[in-house]
Amino acid sequence: MKLEILYEDEAVLVCRKPAGVATQTKRLGQADMESLLKNYRAGKGESPYIGVVHRLDQPVEGVMVFAKTKEVAADLSRQIVAKVADKYYYAMTDGVPPQKKGILEDYLLRNGKSNASEVVDKGTPEAKRAVLSYEVLEENGKNAVLNIKLETGRHHQIRVQLSHAGFAIVGDKKYNFKENIAPSGRALALCSYKIGFKHPVTRKKLEFEIDKPYYLS
């Protein structure tokens, strides 16, 4: 698989993750972004270290940043935790939000055995706060295309929160019950299209953006 590198210097690698490729995996013989980038660096005679500082679900395509050193990885991780880094997504929903703009705030509980998360009451043990904001860019009465800013990074957060709010993502076989009743045959209509962060060395603000994928047109 050919890597699509958007930016690279001595500290960071920014690339586009294709849909269907895992960020990391322990499955033998399955390609993932971490191993692909390690091989890419080794092929150039560099240290093969790759620091994974954030993740995208395997069915989701989008822009990702990786660290080339442990120090850079620690800095980028701190930015993500402190919400200094910005992450934006496009999603096509089954149903249209009642408001053109909104904020969703929920508490999510992850089930490791089923690899799924659900919205639970605030006081539930081990539940984590999840927040995102959205804006409707297009809608036809049946579907909507949303511009989403992720404020927290929880497991399957966007997919779970939109489903709970009543407008699940098209192509989401895990959280959109309609896909099990009458499958759309479409890919998961979710794309991480933009990321912004401070360069760990220069401290300059960097932003990288990709085009809206065809399935969100």
N, C-alpha and C positions, 0 to 999 in steps of 0.2 A: 504494500500500500504506500502510495506517495504522500509524504507529509506536506501540508500546506502551511509553511512558516510565514507569519505576518511580520514578525520583528525578532531580531536576535542581537544581543551584545554579550559582553563578558559576564553579565549577571543574570539575565532573564531570557526566556524563550516564550514567545507568544505565537500560538498556532490555532488553526481551526480544527476542532474535533469532529469527525464525521459521525452521523447517526449510526448506531449499531456497534460502535467501538467503545469498549469500557475505558474509563479513566485509569483504573488499576484492576488487576485480576490475579487470582492465584490458580486459575485453571490452566493446566498444561496445554500448550499448543494454541491458545487463544491470544490473538494480538490485543494489546492495550496501549494507551498513549504513553504510559511510563516506559514500557519496554521499547516501544518504537523510537522514542526520543533518546533513550540510553544508547540504542544501536546507532542512531544518527550521530550522536556525539562521539562514540567510539570510532565510527567510520571516518571521522575527521581527525582522529588522533588525540582527542580531548579526553579528560576524565569523564566517565559515563554517568556521573551523579546527576540525578534529576529529582528535584524536590517538588512533591505534589502538595499544593497549598489550598486547593479547592477542587471540587468535583462536579461533573455533570453526569446525570443518569445515562446509562448505556444507550437508550433510544433517542437521546437529545443531542442535537448538533450545536456547535457554537464555538465562540472564541474562549480560549483558556490561556492562563499565564503559568509558567513553570519556572522554578528557581534552578540556577546552576551551581549554587553552593549552599551549605547548611546555614550560613549566616544570612544569606538573601532569603532563604526559605523561612527563617524565623521572622524576619522583618515583614515579609508579605503576609504571613499568617497573622501577625499582630495587626496589620492594616485591616484584614478581613474581619477579625474579631472586634476591632474598634470601630468598624463601619467607615473606615477611611476609603477603602476600595469600593467602587460602585459597580453593580452588576445589573444589566437590563436584559429583558427577554421579550420576544414576541410569542403570543399564543393564540390559536384559533379555538373558540369555545363552542360547545353544543348548548345553544341558548344565549341570550343577550342579557348582560347585567342591567338592572333597573336604573342605575346611575351611570352617567358618562365617565365620571371619575370617582374613585373610592379607595378606601384603605381597608384591608382585611387583617384582623388581629385574632389569632386563635392560640390554643395550647395543643401541641402535638405530642403524641406518645408513639414511639417506634416499637414495632414487634420484630425482633431479629429473626425469629423462626420463619415468619411469612414474608419477610423483607417488605413490610408495608407500614405505613403510619396512619394514625387516625386522630381526629379532633376530639379532645376530652375536656372535662371541666378543669378550671384553673388550678385547683388544689390537688389534682391527681399526682401522686408520687412519680417522679422522673419525667413528668411532662415538661416540655420546653416551649417558651413563647415564640410565636412565629408571626412576622409582620411583613406585608407587602403592600405596595400601592399600584393602582392600575389606571389606565385611561383607554377608553374605547376609540380605536382609530377608524374602524370600518364596521358596518353591520348591515345585515339584509333581512332582519326580522327573525332569522333562524340561527344564524351564526354571527360571531363577532371576532374581530382581530384586536387583541389587547396589547398595549405597550405596558410592560410590568417592570417596576423597580423593586428589587429584592432587598429588604432591610435586614433580614436575618437569613442564615443559611441552614435550614433544617432538612432532614431526610424527606425527599419527595415533596417538599413544601408547597411549591406552586400547584402541583397536581392535586394534592390533598385539599388545599384551601379553596381552590376554584370549584372542585367537586362538592365540597361541603356547602359552598355558597349558592350552589344550584346551577352552575354553568361549567361543567367539566370539560376537559380538553378533548377535542376531536382526536380519535385514534388511540386514546388511553384505555387499554384493555384492563388495567388494574383498578382504576378509580372511576371510570365512566361506564355505568351499568348498561347504557344503550349499546355500547360496543359489543357486549355479550349477547344482547337480544337481536340486534340487527347490525352486524359489523359494517363499518364504513369502508373497510379495506384500505384506509389511509394510514400513513405513518403518523406517529405521535407528533401533533402539530405544535411543537414547542421548540424554540430556538433561543439560545443565549447569544444575542447579537452584538452586545457592547460590554466592554469592561474598562474601568478606569482605575489607576492606582498611582502612587508616588514611586518613582524609581528608587530602589533601595540604596543606590550609591549616590546619584546626582540629586535626588529629592525632587526632580522635575515631575510634574503631573503628566502622565501619559494616558491616552485613550485609544482604543482600537475597536473598530466597528466593521461588521460584515453586512452584506446585503440581506434583505428579507428572502428566505427560501421560497421556492416555487409553490410549495404546498400551503403557504399562507397568503397567496395572491387571491 
